[in-house]
Amino acid sequence: MASLAIKTTLQRIAVYQFTPAHSAQARAMLGWSVEELSRQSGVSVQAIRRFEAGGELLDVTRLALAFRLEAEGLVFFPGFAPGRGMNIKGATPDPMERPDYAMIE
């Protein structure tokens, strides 16, 4: 039970520290278009554009974006541009294990 509580807490932290600005800044750092991030993350182009414009996303969709960008070695903290982490991969839990993963936008 404690493991589930910790996992849920980590997911909540990841959801709220990954902002629309982070998504756009991370794409720029990687040289990725919205279409490339869509291919890499499984998130629709429309959902990414909506998010980067300040719109809402389902938590699982936001986690999928954060997870994929972290896989490229990027880190996200509120109020700061994305940075490169030494060994950050895996800080955001893999959203594929969530029961609502099928609802990814």
BAFI-3210 file (N, C-alpha, C; in Angstrom, 3 decimals, decimal comma, padded with zeros to 6 digits):
// residues 105
n [1|2|3|4|5|6|7|8|9|10|11|12|13|14|15|16|17|18|19|20|21|22|23|24|25|26|27|28|29|30|31|32|33|34|35|36|37|38|39|40|41|42|43|44|45|46|47|48|49|50|51|52|53|54|55|56|57|58|59|60|61|62|63|64|65|66|67|68|69|70|71|72|73|74|75|76|77|78|79|80|81|82|83|84|85|86|87|88|89|90|91|92|93|94|95|96|97|98|99|100|101|102|103|104|105]
n.u [000,817|001,950|003,719|002,043|000,980|003,282|003,970|001,717|001,984|004,410|003,580|001,704|003,366|004,972|003,020|002,206|004,539|005,406|005,026|003,059|004,836|007,257|006,991|007,040|009,556|011,252|010,876|012,040|014,700|015,404|015,060|012,717|009,643|006,115|004,837|006,840|007,204|004,705|004,807|006,861|005,836|003,251|001,092|-001,520|-001,192|-002,978|-003,622|-001,129|-000,672|-002,870|-002,229|000,261|-000,693|-001,843|-004,047|-006,045|-005,083|-005,596|-004,363|-002,869|-002,080|-000,474|001,536|002,585|003,825|005,763|007,220|008,291|009,925|011,696|013,025|014,828|016,689|016,026|015,112|012,576|011,504|009,336|009,014|011,470|013,449|013,597|016,181|019,274|019,667|021,791|021,292|018,474|016,482|013,487|012,438|009,858|007,078|006,386|003,718|002,334|001,620|-000,582|-004,072|-005,701|-004,389|-005,225|-006,785|-005,255|-004,651]
n.v [-001,185|001,274|001,622|002,174|004,609|006,208|006,095|007,340|009,884|010,716|010,810|012,891|015,054|015,191|015,810|018,398|019,915|019,973|022,133|023,982|025,791|024,479|022,276|023,415|024,699|022,510|021,050|022,867|022,837|020,239|020,333|019,494|019,249|019,883|017,752|015,785|015,405|014,386|011,936|010,680|010,526|009,543|011,137|013,148|015,555|017,691|017,722|018,358|020,900|022,265|022,056|023,453|025,936|026,624|025,207|022,600|019,236|015,708|014,072|011,728|012,134|014,386|013,329|011,450|013,095|014,434|012,199|011,188|013,308|013,489|011,137|011,882|013,084|015,480|017,800|019,104|021,902|023,951|027,319|027,513|027,144|024,115|021,784|020,003|016,826|014,706|011,967|011,596|010,159|008,417|009,667|010,666|008,651|005,852|006,284|004,275|002,210|003,028|002,746|004,386|004,799|004,170|006,280|008,303|011,367]
n.w [000,000|000,762|-001,305|-003,492|-002,651|-002,638|-005,351|-006,482|-005,357|-006,551|-009,211|-009,075|-008,376|-010,694|-012,616|-011,880|-011,919|-014,501|-017,035|-019,545|-020,815|-020,354|-022,058|-024,672|-024,543|-024,112|-026,472|-028,249|-027,328|-028,034|-030,709|-031,821|-033,571|-033,059|-034,204|-034,150|-031,373|-030,856|-032,292|-030,831|-028,229|-028,306|-027,902|-029,151|-031,828|-031,678|-028,939|-027,801|-028,901|-027,760|-025,029|-024,913|-025,492|-023,187|-022,420|-020,857|-020,014|-019,732|-016,816|-017,354|-019,976|-019,798|-018,176|-019,961|-021,842|-020,226|-019,304|-021,713|-022,582|-020,453|-020,868|-022,720|-021,219|-019,990|-017,394|-015,201|-013,457|-011,573|-012,627|-013,858|-016,837|-018,818|-017,997|-018,471|-017,197|-015,255|-014,587|-014,814|-016,007|-015,719|-013,498|-013,657|-013,320|-015,471|-017,563|-018,854|-017,206|-015,847|-015,066|-016,609|-018,988|-021,577|-022,193|-023,115|-024,738]
ca.u [000,000|002,832|004,283|001,029|000,905|004,487|003,845|000,697|002,583|005,380|002,839|001,131|004,465|005,340|001,938|002,127|005,768|005,606|004,132|003,009|006,091|008,286|006,819|007,544|010,999|011,927|010,880|013,045|016,025|015,651|014,870|011,545|008,378|004,961|004,588|007,846|006,846|003,530|005,292|007,696|005,101|001,933|000,092|-001,932|-000,717|-003,976|-003,491|000,116|-000,910|-003,786|-001,473|001,244|-001,439|-002,366|-005,243|-005,974|-004,885|-005,734|-003,094|-002,105|-001,498|000,619|002,613|003,202|004,739|006,890|007,993|009,053|010,971|012,715|013,810|015,888|017,619|015,612|014,502|011,598|011,202|008,487|009,675|012,763|013,471|014,112|017,629|019,780|019,986|022,811|020,678|017,108|015,531|012,700|011,902|008,411|006,677|005,899|002,259|001,728|001,131|-001,790|-005,293|-006,327|-003,485|-005,968|-007,470|-004,283|-005,216]
ca.v [000,000|002,436|001,757|002,845|005,999|006,888|006,210|008,355|011,171|011,040|011,190|014,225|016,023|015,309|016,472|019,820|020,665|020,030|023,190|024,190|026,417|023,432|021,457|024,168|024,917|021,224|020,762|023,744|022,325|018,998|020,550|018,705|019,902|019,305|016,451|014,832|015,066|013,511|010,587|010,127|010,356|008,930|012,164|013,758|016,900|018,627|017,804|019,078|022,321|022,788|022,164|024,521|027,198|026,855|024,405|021,459|017,867|014,662|013,810|010,673|012,717|015,256|012,430|010,848|014,100|014,607|010,954|011,069|014,336|013,083|010,056|012,562|013,652|016,809|017,897|020,182|022,488|025,127|028,614|027,442|026,463|022,746|021,632|018,649|016,089|013,666|010,646|011,889|009,264|007,616|010,432|010,628|007,255|005,478|006,327|003,094|001,315|003,588|002,169|005,302|005,049|004,079|007,558|009,313|012,210]
ca.w [000,000|000,797|-002,637|-004,307|-002,181|-003,113|-006,801|-006,732|-005,010|-007,601|-010,402|-008,821|-008,462|-012,104|-013,337|-011,576|-012,181|-015,950|-017,491|-020,999|-021,265|-020,377|-023,257|-025,824|-024,370|-024,289|-027,908|-028,870|-026,953|-028,763|-032,139|-032,211|-033,893|-032,349|-034,827|-033,652|-029,992|-030,951|-032,666|-029,767|-026,969|-028,483|-027,618|-030,415|-032,159|-031,172|-027,477|-027,507|-029,206|-026,745|-023,783|-025,024|-025,524|-021,844|-022,182|-019,937|-020,500|-018,727|-016,122|-018,022|-021,186|-019,337|-017,741|-021,150|-022,400|-019,301|-019,307|-022,962|-022,619|-019,472|-021,473|-023,463|-020,248|-019,542|-016,068|-015,146|-012,156|-011,748|-012,636|-014,542|-018,128|-018,697|-017,958|-018,749|-015,977|-015,420|-014,561|-014,421|-016,655|-014,805|-012,365|-013,848|-013,513|-016,790|-017,531|-019,471|-016,157|-015,248|-015,621|-017,547|-020,115|-022,815|-022,417|-023,549|-025,801]
c.u [000,869|003,424|003,312|000,926|002,099|004,406|002,845|001,251|003,578|004,679|002,247|002,201|004,831|004,289|001,978|003,425|006,075|004,568|004,061|004,289|007,213|008,205|007,402|009,058|011,777|011,975|011,943|014,463|016,394|015,567|013,695|010,363|007,286|004,692|005,581|007,552|005,636|003,950|006,033|006,895|003,789|000,783|-000,246|-001,362|-001,674|-003,850|-002,228|-000,073|-001,817|-003,052|-000,505|000,586|-002,081|-003,623|-004,979|-005,732|-005,228|-004,372|-002,250|-001,427|-000,307|001,814|003,331|004,189|005,976|007,807|008,877|010,189|012,065|013,596|014,954|016,873|017,261|014,964|013,621|011,342|010,370|009,310|011,011|012,599|013,958|015,634|018,007|020,175|020,999|022,167|019,230|016,101|014,814|012,167|010,382|008,022|006,109|004,375|001,590|001,145|-000,162|-003,035|-005,982|-005,449|-004,210|-006,674|-006,518|-004,835|-004,311]
c.v [001,260|002,689|002,490|004,317|006,801|007,113|007,297|009,747|011,614|011,481|012,587|015,312|016,259|016,077|017,980|020,590|020,758|020,972|023,266|024,828|025,389|022,608|022,157|024,378|023,621|020,833|021,589|023,242|021,089|019,172|019,759|019,610|019,293|017,906|015,394|014,430|014,149|012,078|009,920|009,769|009,597|009,885|012,861|015,165|017,940|018,807|018,584|020,568|022,964|023,014|023,344|025,899|027,495|026,087|023,229|020,151|016,912|014,433|012,791|011,204|013,601|014,427|011,805|011,821|014,253|013,389|010,873|012,091|014,051|011,977|010,620|013,268|015,038|016,733|019,148|020,601|023,738|026,414|028,652|026,765|025,028|022,742|020,208|018,010|015,011|012,289|010,781|010,909|008,408|008,368|010,524|009,176|007,015|005,444|005,110|002,137|001,808|002,961|003,077|005,585|005,001|005,392|008,654|010,060|012,249]
c.w [000,000|-000,579|-003,560|-003,923|-002,683|-004,623|-007,171|-006,436|-006,071|-008,878|-010,245|-008,933|-009,923|-012,885|-013,109|-011,798|-013,667|-016,550|-019,019|-021,549|-021,324|-021,657|-024,473|-025,735|-024,599|-025,754|-028,618|-028,564|-027,770|-030,277|-032,682|-032,534|-033,007|-032,891|-034,334|-032,208|-029,967|-031,285|-031,511|-028,509|-027,090|-028,181|-028,933|-030,577|-031,567|-029,663|-027,095|-027,767|-028,161|-025,429|-023,828|-025,118|-024,171|-021,516|-021,261|-020,690|-019,374|-018,086|-016,863|-019,288|-020,826|-018,872|-018,927|-021,794|-021,522|-019,326|-020,554|-023,033|-021,596|-020,018|-022,322|-022,532|-019,746|-018,160|-016,033|-013,706|-012,389|-011,696|-013,345|-015,891|-017,918|-018,684|-018,318|-017,434|-016,256|-015,521|-014,116|-015,006|-015,621|-013,610|-012,447|-014,099|-014,913|-016,774|-018,138|-018,436|-015,520|-015,874|-016,636|-018,775|-021,448|-023,168|-022,883|-024,757|-027,018]
res [m|a|s|l|a|i|k|t|t|l|q|r|i|a|v|y|q|f|t|p|a|h|s|a|q|a|r|a|m|l|g|w|s|v|e|e|l|s|r|q|s|g|v|s|v|q|a|i|r|r|f|e|a|g|g|e|l|l|d|v|t|r|l|a|l|a|f|r|l|e|a|e|g|l|v|f|f|p|g|f|a|p|g|r|g|m|n|i|k|g|a|t|p|d|p|m|e|r|p|d|y|a|m|i|e]
***
